[in-house]
Amino acid sequence: MTECYQTSIPFSPVKRHKVEADFSGGDITSNAGIPLLAQVDQQMNLTRSVARALDDTRRKASCDHSLAELLKQRIYALALGYEDLNDHNELRHDLALQTAASRVETLASPATLCRLEQRSDREATVAIHRVLFQQFVDAHEHPPKRLILDFDATDTPLHGDQEGRFFHGYYDHYCFLPLYVFCGRHLLVSYLRRSDIDAAKHSWAILSLLVKALRQRWPKVEITFRGDSGFCRWKILRWCDRHQVRYIVGLAQNKRLRARSAPWIDLAELQYALTDKKQRVFASIHYGARSWDKPRRVIVKAEHSSHGANPRFVVTNLPQSDRFLYDKVYCARGDTSPATWKTASRTNNWTCLPSEPLRTTGGRISSVNCCQA
């Protein structure tokens, strides 16, 4: 029986040059996976769309590298784990990265890439987010019936003396606190912020902009705002109620909430004592803090196990049952892109930020984060 083995892997040609990967020697690279990412980017038309959206103020006659090539070089290198611009002293000669950036000549120097990033400003960040939003819209062949917007804040650890760095008590280190908004697997917002702020800062304004833009495209779509307890702010919930936006948001426990939910907490403890198995009891109460404009429906999940009582609370205006909303809607946050993003950012060590003022790096880091997605 004849056994056939594929000895080479063909890729799209670059400027009439044939491109293929094989294992027979020649020029060797440890970054062979990057042409696959370039193929995905080519199908999505992402970096080319970003290049068209950005204003390139350089004198074209004096430029050796197009804006699209610079973006590909920087973004693909970040995807490979090369965060520092100094890495491009060697990467600019890497044939795999050259091929992915659609060049057959040496790529840009770290100084050229640095000038690219330093030109980034608020307008550039907005333009990139418009591209991301349009990519999300174009991904739907038919108007969706419902969309869930996941708001999530996470830490970006700092290892230098960046302006705007603060120690965050929860994460136990110096960091920035960027805000991400996902809809399913699509990243819609990547917003770099200081960490000495409320985790929900500017979330209301961003939610309002997204809802307005989505309803301009799909007037009948049902939109749900979802987040952890860091985003449970009564003014945001009031805005959702007034603008027909659904919400399901975690609610931090307190003495009053535990007292109101004591019957179900005690019931879960009793059932555990009888069965010696973890017990969960669901219920709804109407609760409102003194600062709230009105009481709202709060789902109580009273859980008891060998570790003791573990009650959880979620505030919502969705109509379904308590167990369904908690298990299938709220807890689904852990299966969506925000959780994946957190894991990837730590696994790939996306933490190298420059020792420069936040006012100059804000647009840059947001832009890079957007494109990485």
N, C-alpha and C positions, 0 to 999 in steps of 0.2 A: 504494500500500500504506500503510495507516494505521500510524503509529508511536506506541506508547503509552509514556508515561513516568510513573513513580510520583512524585507531587509531595509526598507526606507519608508518614511512617512512624508507625503507631499503636502506643501502649504501653498497658499496663494502667492503668485510671483510678486516681486518688488522691482518696479521699474525695469521690466523685461528680464529680470534675473530670476532664474529658477531657484526655488527654495525647497529643500527637503532635509529631513533629519534621518540619520542612519548611525550605525555603530561600527563603521569601518575605519574610524580614525579621522584625520583631517583636523580642522579647527574645532576645538572642544569647548563646551560651555557648561556651567552648572546651573544655568537659568533656562533650561530647555522648555520649561512649561509656559514661558511667556508668549510664544507664538499662539498657543491655544487661547490665552486671554485676549490677544489681539484679534483673533478670529471672532470671538464673542463681541468685542467692542465694535468690530466692523459691522456685524449683523445688527447691533443695537444703534449704531451710528451716534454713539454718545459723545466721544471726545471731539469728533468733527462738528457736532451740533454746538458743543461748548465753545469751540474755537470760533465758530461763526457768530455766536452770541456776544463774545467779548470784543471790546474795542482795542485794536492793536494800533498803538500810536507810534510805533517805531518807523524809522525811515526805511522803506522796503528795499531800496537799492543797496543799503549797507548791511542787510540781514542775510546770514547764511542759513538760518533755521526758521522755518515757518512756525506760526503759533501752534498749529496742530501738532507738529513734530515735538515741540517743547512740552506740550501738555502730555502727549503720549509717553515721552521719556520720563517725565517726573512721576506720572500716575502709575505707570507700569512698574517703575522701580519701587515705589511704595508698596505695591501689591506683592513684590518679591521680598519685601522686608528691609529694603535699603532706605532708611529714613533720612540719613544725614546727606546733605548736598555734597560733602567731601567724597562720598562713595562714588560719585560720578567721575572722579579723576580716572578711575579704572573702568567703570561701567560704560563710559562713552565709547570705549573700544570693543565692547562685548558684541559679537556678531548677532546673538539672539535678540538682544535689545535693539540693535540697529535695524534688524529685520522687522521687529514688531512696530518700530516707529516709522517704518516705510522709508528707510534711508540705507544707502550703500556706502555712505561716507561716515566719518567720525561724528558722533553726536555732540551736543552742546556741552560746554564746560560748566563747572559748578557756579562760576561767576555769572554766566548767562542765565542759568536757571534762577539764581538768586535775584537778579534784576526782574525776571518774570514775576516772582512771588512778591517782590516789594512794590510792584505796580498794582497789585490787587487792592481793591477798595470795596466800599459798601455796594457800589453800583455793579461791580463784577460779581459779588456774592449773590445779589438779587437776580442778575442775569443767569447765573448757573442754576439757581433754584427754579427759574422759569423753565429751563431746559428739562430739569428733573420732573417738574409737574407735567410738562407736555409729553414726556416719555411715558408717564403714568397714564395719562389720558389716551394716548395712542395705543396702549397695551390692551384696551378694551374694544372689542369689535362691536359690542352692543352695550347700551347704557346699563350699568349695574343697578340692581334693586336696592342694595344697601352697602354701606361702606363703614368700616370701623377704623377710626384714627387713633393709633397708639402713641401716646405721649410718654416719653421716658427720659429721665436725666441720669447721667452716669459720670463717673470720675475719669479725668485724664491726668494721670500722675505726672508730676513735674520733678525734674532732677537738676534744675538750674536756679538762677535768681531772676526769673521772669517777672516783669512788672505785672502786678495784678495777682500774684500768687498768694494763696491763703491756705492755712491749715484747716482741713475739714474734719470735724470731730467724728462723724459717722464712718468715713473712709480711713481715718487715722493716718493721713499723710497730706502733703501739699499737692494741690491739684487745681485744675479748672473744672467747671461743671457744665459741659455742653448739653444742650437739649436736642433730642432727636424726635422726629415724628415719622412714623411708618404707617402705611396702609397695606396690610399683608406683607409681601416681600419687597415692596417699593419704598425707598427712602424719599420722603418729601421735604424734610427740613433737617438741616444740620447747623446748629447755632452755638458758637463758642461763647461761654460766659465765665465770669469769675465764680469762685466757689463760696464767697461770703454773702450769698443771696438766698432768697427763697427759691426752692427747687421749681416752683411754678411761675417764676418771674417771666413775664411776656407771653405766657402760654395762652392767656385770654386773647391777646391781639393776634397771635399766630392762628389760633383756632378760628377766629372770626374771618381772617383773610382766606383760610383754606375752605371754610364752609361757603363763603361768597363765591369763590372761584369754582368750586365743584358744582354748585347749584346753577351757575351760569352755563356750564356744559350739560349737566343732567338735572333739570329742575325737579324731577320727581324722586330723586335718590334719597333714601333714608340714611342719615349720618349719625354715627354713634361715637361719642368721645369716651375713651377708655384710658385709665391711668391708675397708678398706685396711690397710696394715701398722701404722697407729696403733692398731688394735684387736686386734692379735695379742698377747694376754696369756694365759699358760698356764692361769691359774685360770679364765678364761672358757671356754677350750677344754675343760678338765676338767669344768666344769659342764655344758657341752653334751653331752659324752660320757655323763655320768651321767643326763641327763634326755632322752635320745633326740632331741636337737636337732642337725640337720646344720649344718655350717659350712664356709665357704670364705673365707679371710682372707689378705690379702697378708702376706708375711714379708720384712722388711728383710734385705738381703744382708750377709754378713760373710765373713771370710777362710776360715772353716771350711766354710761353704756353698759358696763358690766352689771350694774344693779338692775337695769331694765331687762337685761337678758338672763338674769339669774335663774329663772325657772327652767330654761332650756339647758343652761350650763349644768345645773343640778341633775336634770334628767339624763344627760349624756354621762355624767359621773355614775349615776345609779345603774344605768345599763351596762357600763363597763365593769362595775363591781359584780354584776350578775353573770356576765358572759366572759370576762377576762379578754375581750377583744376590743380593738379600737372602735369607738362609737362616734357618729356624727349626727347631729340634730339640726335641722334648718327651720328658721322662722323669720317672720318679718315684723318689724316694729316701725312706728312713726317717731322720728327723733329729729330734734333741731337744737343745735347749740345756741346759747344766748345771742351770739353775734349773727346767726342766720336770719334771713328774712322770713322763713317759714319752716315747719317740720317737713321732712322728706322720708320716703320709704328707705329703710335700712335693713338689709338682709343680715341675719345672724347665723353664723356657722359655729355651733357649739360642739367642739371636738374634745374627746377625752381618751387618753391612751396611757401607756406605761410611763410616759413622760409627764403626765398630769394634764390639766386643762389647757386648751389652746384655742380660745375663741377668736374669731375673725369677723370683721364687719365691712360691708360694702353698701354704698349709697347708690341708688339707681332710680330712674324713671321708666325703665323697661317693664313690659307687662307680664313676662313669662314667670314660671314658678321659681321659687327660691333656689332649689337644688340645681335646676337647669342653668339659671343665670350665674350661679357661683362656679359650678364645675365646667360648664361648656362655654361660657362667655367670658367671665372674669379671669378664670385660671388659664384660659387659652392664651393669655399674654405670654406665658412661658414657652409657648410653641411657635411664636411669631418672630419676626425679624428683630425687634428690639433686644430680645434675649440672645439671639444669634449674634447680633452686632457686639454686645458686651463680651461674649465668649471670644469672638474673633479678634476684637481689639486687644484683649489680653494675650491670647494665644500668639498673635502675630507681633506683639510688642509695639503697637501703634501709639507710642507714648513719647517719642522724641520731639519736643517742641523747642524752638529757638529761644535763646536768651535775649529777647527783644520785647519792646512794649506791646501790651495786648492791643492797643489801638492800631498797630501796624500789622499784627499777625491775625487779627480777628477774621478779616476777609480771606486771608490765605488759608488758614487751617480749615475754615468752613468749606472753602472751595475744594480743598484736597479731600476732605471727608466725603463731600457729595460725590465727587468723581470716583472715589474708591468703591462706592456702593454699586 
